[in-house]
Amino acid sequence: MTTRHHIKIVRLGDRQTIQLPPEFELPGEEAEIFKVAGQLIIRPVKRKMLAKVLESLESIDEELPEIEDPPPDPVTR
């Protein structure tokens, strides 16, 4: 069964806003919105896990130069 609610659209400057009823609450802090056949679709944006982001990166094939890393100077008080 589809849940339906009648909600108000509020104009703020050049934008319109809506308040989602609690049962339509989305997880996270971001959502994407788009139109399909004249209907608005709102869906949560899944956060990418760092491991997945790292897997998607291409490897670097160039040699990196050696970095001179002398020991730190002694600390005197």
Number of C-alpha atoms within 10 A of each C-alpha: 3 3 6 7 8 6 10 11 11 11 10 8 6 5 8 10 10 10 11 12 10 7 7 11 10 14 11 10 9 11 12 9 10 10 9 7 5 7 8 10 10 12 13 14 14 11 9 8 8 9 8 9 9 10 9 9 8 7 8 7 6 6 6 7 6 6 6 6 6 6 6 6 6 6 5 4 3
